[in-house]
Amino acid sequence: MNSSDTIRHAGIVRMVKDDLVRVDLQVQSACSTCHAKSACSLGNTELKIVDIPLGPGEAGRFHPGKTVNVTMQPSQGRKAVLFGYVFPAGILVGTLFAAMAVTDNEKLSALAALIVVVLYYLLLIPLRQRMQKMLRLTIEKS
């Protein structure tokens, strides 16, 4: 995969620890480049904070206030979308239909579907370390 396929966002280093850099990313919607954005309330800009693990001895390369690039491969972005949105949506709909078939009670089915999705997200918490390794962000000086 060549470097033009890489997802890249500029950010500012907020904090550096021994094995971690915390970066502020200014994420803009696609509307932000539109000439009519001042007349439209749909465009938005959002500040995201990401923690990026560092290898041994890399902490000295980054300093608070410096501009950096945070990169990720598109395949990792697709995995993040699957785990964050697609799987939970499938679980929600699947549980809703299964509960409706069993109970024939809409309120109880909806509650069961919501509970199962909450359990899914709670299950991801202890798997956070594994997910961070799988969805690895990299940082480079800009």
Buried (B, 14 or more C-beta within 10 A) or exposed (E): EEEEEEEEBEBBBBEBEEEEBBBEBEEBEEBEEEEEBEEEEEBEEEEEEBEBBBEEEBBEBBEEEBEBBBBBBEEBEEBBEEBBEEBBEEBBEEBBEBBBEEEEEEEEBBEBBEEBBEEBEEEBEEEEEEBEEEBEBBBEEE
